[in-house]
């Protein structure tokens, strides 16, 4: 009987010891989680594709349990040899924590490839210099409009402007690209400028098709305007009510060529009209 009592005492002591150790471990973990840590947050709204400057950031102390995974704790993370070294892959709201998974290091060896947002592709179009210079810059947001002609079912010529893509991020203008703060502007004789934009795969198909069948114009969006509107094609008759839509067939003597042009224009407009309304 005494032996059983002693065994019970031993087990009771061991149980108490294990409980004490368990509670201590929980307390230690809670203490560590509640310890204050320094995180870097956005001092103002940071647009997607922006080169991150220290003026855009500020330090903030939060309990460790509220720190986001892969949080950044030092301003030095954003600079290399005194120059900005990171770009924003996504936009950050004011006071939002900056995390390593949402920024990219600038590396000129990769050109713009490391600044293409996830799920997008880069596409380059050529524009007249006076449409771009001093207006469109890396980081700008633009819409694309296709201006084309096609023959309607009643064999009249229809001129229309159709929005084919909206809210596209400009990755590069000529050789000046996002994440290249060392770019030095050089005088160039060329009257055209290549502009590279981030697009979805479907947008790339539409834009390339429109490029073959029509002329494409670019319009600049206001800063922080990301709205996508349900734009409908605008025809010449919508601007000038008595505009003539008749085709002068005497100007085209090759019937086969005429039919090919009519068919390609019809297909182009139907596809552009279909996708631009989505």
JOKA-V472404 format. One record per backbone hydrogen bond with DSSP energy under -0.5 kcal/mol. NH is the residue of the N-H (numbers start at 1). CO is the residue of the C=O. If there is no record, write none. Layout:
BEGIN
nh=NH co=CO
nh=NH co=CO
END
This chain:
BEGIN
nh=5 co=1
nh=6 co=2
nh=7 co=3
nh=8 co=4
nh=9 co=5
nh=10 co=6
nh=11 co=7
nh=12 co=8
nh=13 co=9
nh=14 co=10
nh=15 co=11
nh=16 co=12
nh=17 co=13
nh=18 co=14
nh=19 co=15
nh=20 co=16
nh=21 co=17
nh=22 co=18
nh=23 co=19
nh=24 co=20
nh=25 co=21
nh=26 co=22
nh=27 co=23
nh=28 co=24
nh=29 co=25
nh=30 co=26
nh=31 co=27
nh=32 co=28
nh=33 co=29
nh=34 co=30
nh=35 co=32
nh=37 co=62
nh=39 co=60
nh=40 co=72
nh=41 co=39
nh=41 co=58
nh=42 co=96
nh=43 co=56
nh=44 co=56
nh=46 co=92
nh=47 co=45
nh=49 co=88
nh=50 co=47
nh=52 co=86
nh=53 co=51
nh=56 co=53
nh=57 co=54
nh=58 co=41
nh=60 co=39
nh=62 co=37
nh=62 co=60
nh=64 co=35
nh=65 co=33
nh=66 co=63
nh=67 co=64
nh=71 co=68
nh=72 co=98
nh=77 co=74
nh=78 co=75
nh=79 co=76
nh=80 co=83
nh=83 co=80
nh=85 co=78
nh=86 co=78
nh=87 co=104
nh=88 co=50
nh=89 co=87
nh=89 co=102
nh=90 co=102
nh=92 co=46
nh=95 co=42
nh=96 co=93
nh=98 co=40
nh=99 co=97
nh=100 co=70
nh=102 co=99
nh=103 co=100
nh=104 co=87
nh=106 co=85
nh=110 co=107
nh=111 co=108
nh=113 co=110
nh=115 co=112
nh=116 co=113
nh=117 co=115
nh=120 co=117
nh=121 co=199
nh=123 co=197
nh=125 co=195
nh=127 co=193
nh=129 co=191
nh=131 co=128
nh=132 co=128
nh=132 co=129
nh=133 co=129
nh=135 co=132
nh=136 co=132
nh=139 co=170
nh=140 co=137
nh=142 co=168
nh=143 co=219
nh=144 co=165
nh=145 co=217
nh=146 co=162
nh=147 co=215
nh=148 co=146
nh=148 co=160
nh=150 co=158
nh=152 co=150
nh=152 co=156
nh=155 co=152
nh=157 co=245
nh=158 co=150
nh=160 co=148
nh=161 co=234
nh=162 co=146
nh=164 co=144
nh=164 co=162
nh=165 co=144
nh=168 co=142
nh=169 co=198
nh=170 co=140
nh=171 co=169
nh=171 co=196
nh=172 co=196
nh=173 co=176
nh=174 co=194
nh=176 co=173
nh=177 co=175
nh=178 co=171
nh=180 co=177
nh=183 co=180
nh=185 co=183
nh=193 co=127
nh=195 co=125
nh=196 co=172
nh=197 co=123
nh=198 co=169
nh=199 co=121
nh=199 co=197
nh=204 co=200
nh=205 co=201
nh=206 co=202
nh=207 co=203
nh=208 co=204
nh=209 co=205
nh=210 co=206
nh=211 co=207
nh=212 co=208
nh=213 co=209
nh=214 co=210
nh=215 co=147
nh=217 co=145
nh=219 co=143
nh=221 co=141
nh=225 co=222
nh=226 co=224
nh=229 co=227
nh=231 co=229
nh=234 co=161
nh=235 co=233
nh=236 co=159
nh=238 co=235
nh=239 co=235
nh=239 co=236
nh=240 co=236
nh=241 co=239
nh=243 co=240
nh=247 co=155
nh=249 co=247
nh=251 co=248
nh=252 co=249
nh=253 co=251
nh=255 co=253
nh=258 co=254
nh=259 co=255
nh=260 co=256
nh=261 co=257
nh=262 co=258
nh=263 co=259
nh=264 co=260
nh=265 co=261
nh=266 co=262
nh=267 co=263
nh=268 co=264
nh=269 co=265
nh=270 co=266
nh=271 co=267
nh=272 co=268
nh=273 co=269
nh=274 co=270
nh=275 co=271
nh=276 co=272
nh=277 co=273
nh=278 co=275
END
